């Protein structure tokens, strides 16, 4: 049924009849989800049609179900039962993933309460075989307006996260990863470090679903954690990297999760040609973009004097592996190496944020 001008409602009246606040209606309009039927070009007043009350109810129900606004926008324009069934299936999938994560957290808690399990605590550092002497820095670079990287540096954990999704989403996602992982990881096992990263994935995704303007935010992560048995646990998602400097040789420890990395692995692209590929930098995995994430994990035997270098793509997009190795070969303490690497990346152009954490294994 068509309604005339006399049937149109000002935003205040529509807010009362729909039960949605004027602020929420303005958000829905800005996102193209529920556009006013008319706008006064002089006053800017927004007017809605009675026909839109049903749409408003559907939109609000879907938002309460944590459906992203971008998906709701498509659904409102082309409603389908298949899409609703897909969201129901996704809800069950999300619930199962949450249940698995909580079960793992409970298992880890039970292990921590078992006196037979030896844990590294602040009062028992002398019992650990090694510690990490960790230094890191993050630089905005030469061409970015804000820094979407985050780092962690402690005596048992080194971490680099490179946010994506634009300002402010990228910064928020990277900071969430840098906050959550250290809070969960205690040095017990690589399982625990993986569980910490999964917890960060849920934290980022939940915030993106609940807060307008953060849809699509995510982050890469590369984290190295020292275990109580003296080994090093390493996990990564995305294209932030880890290298090992041992006996004067540099070894790359992680694989990038990107379209060009997959082409290189299949032999369809040469590594030196990757920066010129139109899809260079496009990720195939990241934290926060789905209810679950595939995480690469490994455990390494390390020795005193080994150095682990974690970095965002702002470093290796500017410096070759040989240049990174030469910076490490020049020696100096971890702080000097961090400054040399970041300084070289900036000198080469500094087109992105650049973050480096160097963790030296110490007895």
Kinemage of the C-alpha trace (Angstrom):
@kinemage 1
@onewidth
@group {chain A} dominant
@subgroup {mainchain}
@vectorlist {calphas} color= white
{ca unk a 1} P 0.000 0.000 0.000
{ca unk a 2} L 1.327 3.430 -0.994
{ca unk a 3} L 1.156 6.288 1.477
{ca unk a 4} L 0.921 9.973 0.728
{ca unk a 5} L 2.897 12.818 2.204
{ca unk a 6} L 0.418 13.162 5.048
{ca unk a 7} L 1.198 9.606 6.160
{ca unk a 8} L 4.937 10.219 6.586
{ca unk a 9} L 6.290 10.291 10.127
{ca unk a 10} L 9.084 12.436 11.502
{ca unk a 11} L 11.957 10.508 13.024
{ca unk a 12} L 10.661 11.176 16.556
{ca unk a 13} L 7.267 9.664 15.863
{ca unk a 14} L 8.769 6.755 13.934
{ca unk a 15} L 11.119 6.135 16.859
{ca unk a 16} L 8.170 5.871 19.271
{ca unk a 17} L 6.169 3.554 17.001
{ca unk a 18} L 9.089 1.317 16.085
{ca unk a 19} L 10.696 1.216 19.531
{ca unk a 20} L 14.071 2.179 18.027
{ca unk a 21} L 15.971 5.192 19.280
{ca unk a 22} L 16.602 8.105 16.943
{ca unk a 23} L 20.333 7.427 17.291
{ca unk a 24} L 19.884 3.851 16.125
{ca unk a 25} L 17.702 4.954 13.230
{ca unk a 26} L 20.391 7.404 12.137
{ca unk a 27} L 22.956 4.588 12.279
{ca unk a 28} L 20.749 2.339 10.170
{ca unk a 29} L 20.284 5.179 7.670
{ca unk a 30} L 24.026 5.850 7.479
{ca unk a 31} L 24.666 2.151 6.816
{ca unk a 32} L 21.989 2.048 4.096
{ca unk a 33} L 19.943 -0.490 6.046
{ca unk a 34} L 16.831 1.615 6.686
{ca unk a 35} L 16.875 4.778 4.596
{ca unk a 36} L 14.261 7.478 5.358
{ca unk a 37} L 11.448 7.682 2.819
{ca unk a 38} L 12.021 11.425 2.518
{ca unk a 39} L 14.425 14.082 3.755
{ca unk a 40} L 13.742 17.797 3.860
{ca unk a 41} L 16.639 19.311 1.860
{ca unk a 42} L 16.545 22.536 3.854
{ca unk a 43} L 16.089 21.368 7.445
{ca unk a 44} L 17.548 17.883 7.020
{ca unk a 45} L 14.552 16.388 8.858
{ca unk a 46} L 14.038 12.693 8.132
{ca unk a 47} L 10.612 11.208 7.408
{ca unk a 48} L 9.625 7.562 7.394
{ca unk a 49} L 6.704 5.708 5.831
{ca unk a 50} L 4.388 3.417 7.835
{ca unk a 51} L 5.451 0.672 5.422
{ca unk a 52} L 8.921 0.842 6.990
{ca unk a 53} L 7.743 -0.193 10.464
{ca unk a 54} L 7.808 -3.864 9.459
{ca unk a 55} L 11.315 -3.477 8.024
{ca unk a 56} L 12.448 -1.758 11.213
{ca unk a 57} L 11.173 -4.668 13.318
{ca unk a 58} L 12.968 -7.235 11.148
{ca unk a 59} L 16.208 -5.257 11.149
{ca unk a 60} L 16.199 -4.873 14.925
{ca unk a 61} L 15.517 -8.583 15.470
{ca unk a 62} L 18.406 -9.502 13.170
{ca unk a 63} L 20.727 -7.094 14.983
{ca unk a 64} L 19.791 -8.702 18.301
{ca unk a 65} L 20.850 -11.978 16.692
{ca unk a 66} L 24.257 -10.343 15.981
{ca unk a 67} L 23.794 -10.381 12.205
{ca unk a 68} L 26.208 -7.819 10.665
{ca unk a 69} L 24.618 -4.695 9.199
{ca unk a 70} L 26.133 -5.376 5.787
{ca unk a 71} L 24.310 -8.724 5.611
{ca unk a 72} L 21.074 -7.194 6.903
{ca unk a 73} L 21.252 -4.531 4.199
{ca unk a 74} L 21.341 -7.223 1.508
{ca unk a 75} L 18.577 -9.229 3.190
{ca unk a 76} L 16.200 -6.255 3.439
{ca unk a 77} L 16.587 -5.659 -0.282
{ca unk a 78} L 16.297 -9.338 -1.221
{ca unk a 79} L 14.666 -11.275 1.650
{ca unk a 80} L 14.867 -15.061 1.428
{ca unk a 81} L 14.141 -18.056 3.621
{ca unk a 82} L 17.451 -19.589 2.515
{ca unk a 83} L 19.359 -16.677 4.034
{ca unk a 84} L 17.502 -17.064 7.337
{ca unk a 85} L 18.258 -20.780 7.389
{ca unk a 86} L 21.908 -19.955 6.721
{ca unk a 87} L 22.014 -17.651 9.729
{ca unk a 88} L 20.402 -20.329 11.915
{ca unk a 89} L 23.050 -22.810 10.795
{ca unk a 90} L 25.782 -20.264 11.491
{ca unk a 91} L 24.354 -19.668 14.960
{ca unk a 92} L 24.602 -23.390 15.739
{ca unk a 93} L 28.159 -23.447 14.379
{ca unk a 94} L 29.153 -20.457 16.501
{ca unk a 95} L 27.619 -22.044 19.598
{ca unk a 96} L 29.551 -25.270 19.005
{ca unk a 97} L 32.811 -23.370 18.573
{ca unk a 98} L 32.174 -21.430 21.780
{ca unk a 99} L 31.416 -24.650 23.625
{ca unk a 100} L 34.665 -26.234 22.428
{ca unk a 101} L 36.638 -23.159 23.450
{ca unk a 102} L 35.049 -23.139 26.908
{ca unk a 103} L 35.730 -26.852 27.346
{ca unk a 104} L 39.374 -26.285 26.481
{ca unk a 105} L 39.528 -23.359 28.915
{ca unk a 106} L 38.018 -25.545 31.640
{ca unk a 107} L 40.531 -28.286 30.916
{ca unk a 108} L 43.407 -25.820 31.135
{ca unk a 109} L 42.023 -24.459 34.419
{ca unk a 110} L 41.757 -27.960 35.880
{ca unk a 111} L 45.352 -28.638 34.889
{ca unk a 112} L 46.469 -25.408 36.561
{ca unk a 113} L 44.730 -26.458 39.795
{ca unk a 114} L 46.406 -29.867 39.762
{ca unk a 115} L 49.381 -29.786 42.159
{ca unk a 116} L 51.149 -32.346 39.969
{ca unk a 117} L 51.382 -29.802 37.169
{ca unk a 118} L 54.366 -27.480 37.462
{ca unk a 119} L 53.560 -23.951 36.339
{ca unk a 120} L 55.752 -20.945 35.756
{ca unk a 121} L 54.654 -18.243 38.172
{ca unk a 122} L 56.225 -14.868 38.964
{ca unk a 123} L 57.595 -16.377 42.208
{ca unk a 124} L 59.179 -19.410 40.566
{ca unk a 125} L 61.101 -17.961 37.624
{ca unk a 126} L 64.287 -19.553 38.903
{ca unk a 127} L 62.793 -22.963 38.119
{ca unk a 128} L 62.487 -22.157 34.429
{ca unk a 129} L 65.226 -23.342 32.087
{ca unk a 130} L 65.206 -20.075 30.121
{ca unk a 131} L 63.720 -16.633 30.033
{ca unk a 132} L 63.173 -14.188 27.189
{ca unk a 133} L 64.920 -10.843 26.980
{ca unk a 134} L 62.423 -9.084 24.778
{ca unk a 135} L 62.557 -5.685 23.119
{ca unk a 136} L 60.115 -4.318 20.585
{ca unk a 137} L 58.881 -1.175 18.918
{ca unk a 138} L 56.103 -0.193 16.539
{ca unk a 139} L 56.432 2.734 14.124
{ca unk a 140} L 53.697 4.449 12.119
{ca unk a 141} L 55.911 4.575 9.026
{ca unk a 142} L 56.111 7.301 6.408
{ca unk a 143} L 52.760 7.101 4.640
{ca unk a 144} L 50.058 5.959 7.097
{ca unk a 145} L 47.938 8.334 9.154
{ca unk a 146} L 47.575 5.948 12.093
{ca unk a 147} L 49.290 2.861 13.483
{ca unk a 148} L 47.185 -0.317 13.334
{ca unk a 149} L 49.944 -2.564 14.726
{ca unk a 150} L 50.268 -3.736 18.327
{ca unk a 151} L 53.085 -5.577 20.092
{ca unk a 152} L 53.695 -7.470 23.323
{ca unk a 153} L 57.113 -7.844 24.942
{ca unk a 154} L 57.648 -9.742 28.174
{ca unk a 155} L 59.935 -12.346 29.692
{ca unk a 156} L 57.724 -15.173 28.457
{ca unk a 157} L 55.813 -13.822 25.446
{ca unk a 158} L 56.539 -11.883 22.266
{ca unk a 159} L 53.687 -10.888 19.948
{ca unk a 160} L 53.015 -8.809 16.850
{ca unk a 161} L 49.499 -8.050 15.557
{ca unk a 162} L 48.753 -6.100 12.384
{ca unk a 163} L 45.191 -4.766 12.352
{ca unk a 164} L 42.952 -4.442 9.318
{ca unk a 165} L 39.556 -2.959 8.619
{ca unk a 166} L 40.457 0.718 8.562
{ca unk a 167} L 40.537 3.287 11.327
{ca unk a 168} L 39.499 2.676 14.046
{ca unk a 169} L 38.775 -1.020 13.483
{ca unk a 170} L 42.311 -2.169 12.734
{ca unk a 171} L 43.733 -0.536 15.850
{ca unk a 172} L 40.982 -1.981 18.030
{ca unk a 173} L 41.404 -5.523 16.668
{ca unk a 174} L 45.181 -5.537 17.067
{ca unk a 175} L 44.984 -4.103 20.590
{ca unk a 176} L 42.378 -6.710 21.562
{ca unk a 177} L 44.734 -9.489 20.466
{ca unk a 178} L 47.601 -7.866 22.364
{ca unk a 179} L 45.433 -7.639 25.506
{ca unk a 180} L 43.770 -11.062 25.460
{ca unk a 181} L 46.667 -13.384 24.589
{ca unk a 182} L 48.993 -12.332 27.459
{ca unk a 183} L 46.058 -12.569 29.881
{ca unk a 184} L 45.452 -16.214 28.963
{ca unk a 185} L 48.945 -17.560 28.272
{ca unk a 186} L 50.946 -18.680 31.328
{ca unk a 187} L 53.646 -20.790 29.670
{ca unk a 188} L 51.981 -24.155 30.136
{ca unk a 189} L 51.773 -25.483 26.554
{ca unk a 190} L 51.305 -24.667 22.892
{ca unk a 191} L 47.666 -25.739 23.421
{ca unk a 192} L 47.289 -22.903 25.887
{ca unk a 193} L 48.823 -20.379 23.484
{ca unk a 194} L 46.481 -21.571 20.728
{ca unk a 195} L 43.522 -21.273 23.128
{ca unk a 196} L 44.595 -17.703 23.912
{ca unk a 197} L 44.555 -16.822 20.219
{ca unk a 198} L 41.097 -18.383 19.817
{ca unk a 199} L 39.889 -16.297 22.742
{ca unk a 200} L 41.226 -13.206 20.964
{ca unk a 201} L 39.378 -14.249 17.798
{ca unk a 202} L 36.073 -14.389 19.698
{ca unk a 203} L 36.724 -11.085 21.446
{ca unk a 204} L 37.387 -9.265 18.169
{ca unk a 205} L 34.454 -10.828 16.333
{ca unk a 206} L 31.980 -10.182 19.153
{ca unk a 207} L 32.958 -6.510 19.340
{ca unk a 208} L 32.684 -6.119 15.565
{ca unk a 209} L 29.197 -7.633 15.613
{ca unk a 210} L 27.967 -5.503 18.494
{ca unk a 211} L 29.466 -2.112 17.664
{ca unk a 212} L 28.354 -0.278 14.494
{ca unk a 213} L 31.214 0.849 12.305
{ca unk a 214} L 33.544 -1.999 13.222
{ca unk a 215} L 32.179 -4.611 10.815
{ca unk a 216} L 34.972 -6.355 8.954
{ca unk a 217} L 37.741 -5.502 11.385
{ca unk a 218} L 40.384 -8.131 12.072
{ca unk a 219} L 44.071 -8.630 12.669
{ca unk a 220} L 46.981 -10.876 11.925
{ca unk a 221} L 48.914 -12.356 14.818
{ca unk a 222} L 52.271 -13.979 15.394
{ca unk a 223} L 53.125 -14.972 18.957
{ca unk a 224} L 56.066 -16.814 20.498
{ca unk a 225} L 55.687 -18.059 24.069
{ca unk a 226} L 58.339 -19.619 26.281
{ca unk a 227} L 57.163 -22.853 27.909
{ca unk a 228} L 58.127 -24.080 31.348
{ca unk a 229} L 60.030 -27.011 29.813
{ca unk a 230} L 62.338 -24.610 27.958
{ca unk a 231} L 60.783 -25.033 24.521
{ca unk a 232} L 59.229 -22.247 22.494
{ca unk a 233} L 55.584 -22.336 21.375
{ca unk a 234} L 54.822 -20.449 18.165
{ca unk a 235} L 51.424 -19.627 16.641
{ca unk a 236} L 50.465 -17.438 13.698
{ca unk a 237} L 47.503 -16.310 11.613
{ca unk a 238} L 47.866 -14.026 8.603
{ca unk a 239} L 51.119 -12.610 7.277
{ca unk a 240} L 52.952 -11.380 10.352
{ca unk a 241} L 56.133 -13.454 10.523
{ca unk a 242} L 58.631 -15.088 12.860
{ca unk a 243} L 62.308 -15.740 12.127
{ca unk a 244} L 64.950 -17.627 14.116
{ca unk a 245} L 68.532 -16.346 14.330
{ca unk a 246} L 70.715 -19.288 15.378
{ca unk a 247} L 74.472 -19.716 14.946
{ca unk a 248} L 74.664 -16.879 12.441
{ca unk a 249} L 71.853 -18.148 10.215
{ca unk a 250} L 68.374 -16.742 9.697
{ca unk a 251} L 65.490 -19.214 9.296
{ca unk a 252} L 61.929 -18.211 8.555
{ca unk a 253} L 59.593 -20.092 10.902
{ca unk a 254} L 56.124 -19.133 9.651
{ca unk a 255} L 54.124 -19.298 6.440
{ca unk a 256} L 52.060 -16.356 5.234
{ca unk a 257} L 48.330 -16.902 4.904
{ca unk a 258} L 47.733 -14.856 1.775
{ca unk a 259} L 46.634 -15.338 -1.825
{ca unk a 260} L 50.115 -14.760 -3.210
{ca unk a 261} L 51.677 -17.140 -0.671
{ca unk a 262} L 49.333 -19.873 -1.898
{ca unk a 263} L 50.292 -19.134 -5.521
{ca unk a 264} L 53.978 -19.340 -4.605
{ca unk a 265} L 53.437 -22.643 -2.801
{ca unk a 266} L 51.657 -24.065 -5.876
{ca unk a 267} L 54.505 -22.952 -8.121
{ca unk a 268} L 52.317 -20.450 -9.988
{ca unk a 269} L 54.204 -17.361 -8.816
{ca unk a 270} L 57.830 -16.585 -8.049
{ca unk a 271} L 58.460 -15.081 -4.614
{ca unk a 272} L 60.365 -12.127 -6.061
{ca unk a 273} L 57.372 -11.308 -8.298
{ca unk a 274} L 54.806 -11.395 -5.472
{ca unk a 275} L 54.969 -7.657 -4.585
{ca unk a 276} L 53.842 -6.812 -8.120
{ca unk a 277} L 50.876 -9.178 -8.080
{ca unk a 278} L 47.496 -7.341 -8.003
{ca unk a 279} L 46.391 -9.400 -4.983
{ca unk a 280} L 49.591 -8.979 -2.988
{ca unk a 281} L 48.766 -8.564 0.698
{ca unk a 282} L 45.261 -10.061 0.430
{ca unk a 283} L 44.901 -12.405 3.409
{ca unk a 284} L 43.274 -15.821 3.462
{ca unk a 285} L 43.200 -15.963 7.280
{ca unk a 286} L 42.819 -13.347 9.990
{ca unk a 287} L 41.497 -13.094 13.526
{ca unk a 288} L 37.989 -11.719 13.966
{ca unk a 289} L 36.494 -12.369 10.540
{ca unk a 290} L 34.732 -15.645 11.419
{ca unk a 291} L 33.555 -17.701 14.385
{ca unk a 292} L 36.566 -19.971 14.077
{ca unk a 293} L 40.025 -19.579 12.600
{ca unk a 294} L 42.694 -22.012 11.460
{ca unk a 295} L 45.848 -21.420 13.489
{ca unk a 296} L 49.327 -22.616 12.543
{ca unk a 297} L 51.207 -23.866 15.596
{ca unk a 298} L 54.568 -25.451 16.351
{ca unk a 299} L 56.937 -26.112 19.224
{ca unk a 300} L 60.658 -25.424 18.849
{ca unk a 301} L 63.711 -26.490 20.793
{ca unk a 302} L 65.762 -23.362 21.485
{ca unk a 303} L 69.155 -22.633 22.993
{ca unk a 304} L 70.563 -19.770 25.020
{ca unk a 305} L 71.605 -17.021 22.643
{ca unk a 306} L 68.955 -17.776 20.018
{ca unk a 307} L 66.994 -14.758 18.862
{ca unk a 308} L 63.377 -14.848 17.679
{ca unk a 309} L 62.361 -11.960 15.430
{ca unk a 310} L 58.642 -11.241 15.068
{ca unk a 311} L 57.505 -8.591 12.619
{ca unk a 312} L 54.590 -7.146 10.678
{ca unk a 313} L 54.607 -6.989 6.886
{ca unk a 314} L 55.803 -3.405 7.121
{ca unk a 315} L 59.281 -4.847 7.717
{ca unk a 316} L 59.616 -7.616 5.143
{ca unk a 317} L 57.800 -5.663 2.439
{ca unk a 318} L 60.649 -3.155 2.644
{ca unk a 319} L 63.610 -5.408 3.468
{ca unk a 320} L 64.710 -8.641 1.823
{ca unk a 321} L 65.556 -11.679 3.886
{ca unk a 322} L 69.230 -10.987 3.214
{ca unk a 323} L 68.896 -7.438 4.528
{ca unk a 324} L 67.180 -8.681 7.679
{ca unk a 325} L 69.964 -11.228 8.170
{ca unk a 326} L 72.649 -8.563 7.734
{ca unk a 327} L 71.018 -6.408 10.415
{ca unk a 328} L 71.158 -9.348 12.829
{ca unk a 329} L 74.696 -10.256 11.826
{ca unk a 330} L 75.919 -6.769 12.736
{ca unk a 331} L 75.262 -7.777 16.322
{ca unk a 332} L 74.470 -5.576 19.261
{ca unk a 333} L 71.786 -6.071 21.851
{ca unk a 334} L 68.133 -6.698 21.045
{ca unk a 335} L 67.283 -2.993 21.316
{ca unk a 336} L 69.926 -2.074 18.737
{ca unk a 337} L 68.685 -4.753 16.341
{ca unk a 338} L 65.098 -3.516 16.642
{ca unk a 339} L 66.172 0.052 15.877
{ca unk a 340} L 68.371 -1.044 12.964
{ca unk a 341} L 65.565 -3.068 11.376
{ca unk a 342} L 62.894 -0.392 11.786
{ca unk a 343} L 65.290 2.344 10.668
{ca unk a 344} L 66.166 0.382 7.521
{ca unk a 345} L 62.493 -0.244 6.707
{ca unk a 346} L 61.706 3.462 7.088
{ca unk a 347} L 64.700 4.384 4.928
{ca unk a 348} L 63.450 2.017 2.221
{ca unk a 349} L 60.143 3.880 2.049
{ca unk a 350} L 58.206 3.015 5.208
{ca unk a 351} L 54.993 2.582 3.222
{ca unk a 352} L 53.237 0.756 6.059
{ca unk a 353} L 53.307 0.568 9.831
{ca unk a 354} L 56.368 -1.416 10.830
{ca unk a 355} L 56.626 -3.441 14.048
{ca unk a 356} L 59.497 -5.591 15.277
{ca unk a 357} L 59.957 -7.606 18.458
{ca unk a 358} L 63.258 -9.362 19.144
{ca unk a 359} L 63.236 -12.002 21.882
{ca unk a 360} L 66.590 -13.391 22.989
{ca unk a 361} L 66.638 -16.728 24.771
{ca unk a 362} L 68.638 -16.359 27.993
{ca unk a 363} L 69.624 -18.993 30.556
